[in-house]
Amino acid sequence: MWGPMDLRDSPELAEFRSQLREWLSRNLSNEPEPKDMAARFAFARDWQKKLYAAGWYALSWPTETGGRGLGPIEEAIASEELGRAGAPATFPSSHLGRAILEFGSESQRRQYLPGLLSAEAIWCQGFSEPSAGSDLAAIRTTGVRKGNEFVLSGQKVWTSFGKFADYSIVLARTNPDATKHRGISAFIVEVATPGVLIRPIRLANGDEEFSEMFLDEVAIPEENLLGKLNEGWGIALATIAYERGAVDIGYKVKFERYFAELVAERNASSQAPDIWVDNAIGSVAVLLEVLRMHCLRRLSDRVISESPGPTSSIDKLFITRVEQELMEVATRCVAPPGSPTHQKWFDRYLYGRAGSIYGGSEQIQRSIIAERILHLRFS
């Protein structure tokens, strides 16, 4: 019979948390995040380098890859404390590092992971294509073996931070005769390789966070094959699972910080009391508490099993719901058009709407839950 779970820190974890808080109190700047995309990227990169140099980043990674060799609980504590302190975001590429850690050769791990974790080298994800977004298995980029090389040709799109990247993990079809989910391989591609062209995509807010990537007869040495030939689909699924995981990417603490900001602005506003607005804010508070408990459950899963697996689709759906409801309440109720803070919340609202699509659409997530968790079959 199961007893109650003790969610309190052990003495060792409490000391770990205290040390991080003390370090943050001495090293966290109040400098605001720049608005310009290139400056914002450099800001996040410099912060990650500082965290890494002090030993507060890559906590659960093996020491031989540049990590501290701790566990997912320490990683989660660090995520909580960084979020509560209002620390800048780090560069979002750890899920790509997990793919190298899980599927890469020993030489690939030693060559690439220290630079990825320290932000000395920037990585991007060459998965989506114009005809293969949520239906990722429909990729058309080809990889043809020629001697001791593979030659890649095709196009990728919506590549996050592609204009800043040094390396990319690229999916290509290496067996055109195989069925849809087979015959795909993953490759480590240096962006400076001849034949690679990065074309930034300018968004409505002026940012160039995404890019197109064109590969024109790009020669890749065979040692840059990640995992086994024609088994890239499993690598893609594992990579995306880490990308979607609530514990790994720290969305929880970001939303908690936004919510605290929202409540402070509501309390400081001159708007008359409104029971409907207060109820809407309360509903978001309930969602955040449910997300917190869900993350604790998922953290327990991670302590037992290293890989997040298909349950990360539940994370993705729930994260999207929390973000969208939080931003809608802020934009419509607390920061209506014309108010000083409206543009800030409206930008966040627009970005939150994309949560239903990026990382796999809601429809894809529901299909994964139905087929891989509930084991439903559709004729």
Secondary structure, DSSP 4 states (H G I P E B T S, - for coil): -------SPPHHHHHHHHHHHHHHHHH---PPPPSSHHHHHHHHHHHHHHHHHTT-SSTTS-GGGTS----HHHHHHHHHHHHHTTPPP--S-HHHHHHHHHHS-HHHHHHHHHHHHHTSS-EEEE--BTTBSS-GGG---EEEEETTEEEEEEEEEEEETGGG-SEEEEEEES-TTS-TTSSEEEEEEETTSTTEEEEEE--TTS---EEEEEEEEEEEEGGGEESSTT-HHHHHHHHHHHHH-HHHH-HHHHHHHHHHHHHHHHHHS-PPP-HHHHHHHHHHHHHHHHHHHHHHHHHHHHHH-SS-GGGHHHHHHHHHHHHHHHHHHIIIIIS-TTSTTHHHHHHHHHHHHGGGTTTS-HHHHHHHIIIIIS-----
